[in-house]
Amino acid sequence: MLSLTIVVLATTAAGFIVWANDKRHAKYGMGLPAGVAVTVGALSWIIFMTAGFGYQPGLTWIPWVMPVALGTAAAVAVAVYLGRTRARHDTMRLTAALKL
């Protein structure tokens, strides 16, 4: 369980770092990238441990490193997608409101 705690803390930090470094972070909530990172990281940790990678010699790094990497990648993907999509939708709404 210690490895799951480390994964959750590391992915939470990575999600907040992704949010802070995104130039469009005002378009979505502060906890969204961190929440996505934690969810993906915890689920991948569960999958890796269930698959038996946790206590195999030479493979013990997989449930420690891979969930953090996957969670960080998911947070980046969500930030990029939502930042672009919501900025485009906001621009369309503003344009429609100004045409009236």
C-alpha positions in Angstrom: 0.0 0.0 0.0 2.9 2.3 0.4 3.6 2.3 -3.3 -0.1 3.3 -4.0 0.3 6.2 -1.6 3.5 7.3 -3.3 1.8 7.0 -6.7 -1.2 9.1 -5.6 1.0 11.8 -4.1 3.3 12.0 -7.1 0.4 12.1 -9.6 -1.4 14.7 -7.6 1.7 16.9 -7.6 2.2 16.3 -11.4 -1.4 17.3 -12.1 -1.0 20.6 -10.2 2.3 21.3 -12.0 0.6 20.6 -15.3 -2.2 23.0 -14.4 0.2 25.7 -13.3 2.2 25.5 -16.5 -0.8 25.6 -18.8 -1.3 29.1 -20.2 -5.1 28.5 -20.5 -5.5 27.2 -17.0 -8.2 29.7 -16.3 -10.5 27.8 -18.7 -10.9 24.8 -16.4 -10.7 24.0 -12.7 -7.5 23.7 -10.7 -8.2 20.2 -9.5 -9.2 18.7 -12.9 -5.7 17.7 -14.1 -4.7 16.5 -10.7 -7.9 14.5 -10.4 -7.4 12.9 -13.8 -3.8 12.1 -13.0 -4.7 10.5 -9.7 -7.5 8.5 -11.3 -5.3 7.2 -14.1 -2.4 6.6 -11.8 -4.4 4.6 -9.2 -6.2 2.5 -11.8 -3.0 1.7 -13.6 -1.3 0.8 -10.3 -4.2 -1.5 -9.5 -3.9 -3.1 -13.0 -0.1 -3.5 -12.7 -0.4 -5.1 -9.2 -3.2 -7.4 -10.3 -1.1 -8.4 -13.3 1.6 -9.5 -10.9 4.3 -6.9 -11.7 4.6 -5.8 -8.1 6.9 -8.4 -6.7 8.7 -9.8 -9.7 12.5 -9.4 -9.7 13.5 -6.8 -12.2 9.9 -5.6 -12.7 9.3 -3.9 -9.3 9.8 -0.5 -10.9 6.7 -0.9 -13.1 4.0 -0.2 -10.4 6.1 2.7 -9.1 7.1 4.5 -12.3 4.5 3.7 -15.0 1.4 4.9 -13.1 3.1 8.2 -12.4 4.1 8.6 -16.1 0.6 7.5 -17.3 -1.1 9.9 -14.9 1.1 12.8 -15.9 0.4 12.1 -19.6 -3.3 11.9 -18.9 -3.2 15.3 -17.1 -1.3 16.9 -20.0 -3.8 15.5 -22.5 -6.8 16.8 -20.5 -5.2 20.2 -20.0 -4.4 20.5 -23.7 -7.8 19.3 -24.9 -9.9 21.3 -22.5 -7.8 24.4 -22.8 -8.2 24.4 -26.6 -11.9 23.3 -26.7 -13.1 25.7 -24.0 -11.1 28.6 -25.4 -12.7 28.0 -28.8 -16.2 27.7 -27.3 -15.7 30.9 -25.3 -14.6 32.8 -28.4 -17.6 31.5 -30.4 -20.0 32.6 -27.5 -18.3 36.0 -27.3 -18.6 36.5 -31.0 -22.2 35.5 -31.0 -23.0 37.9 -28.1 -21.2 40.8 -29.8 -23.1 40.3 -33.1 -26.4 41.0 -31.3 
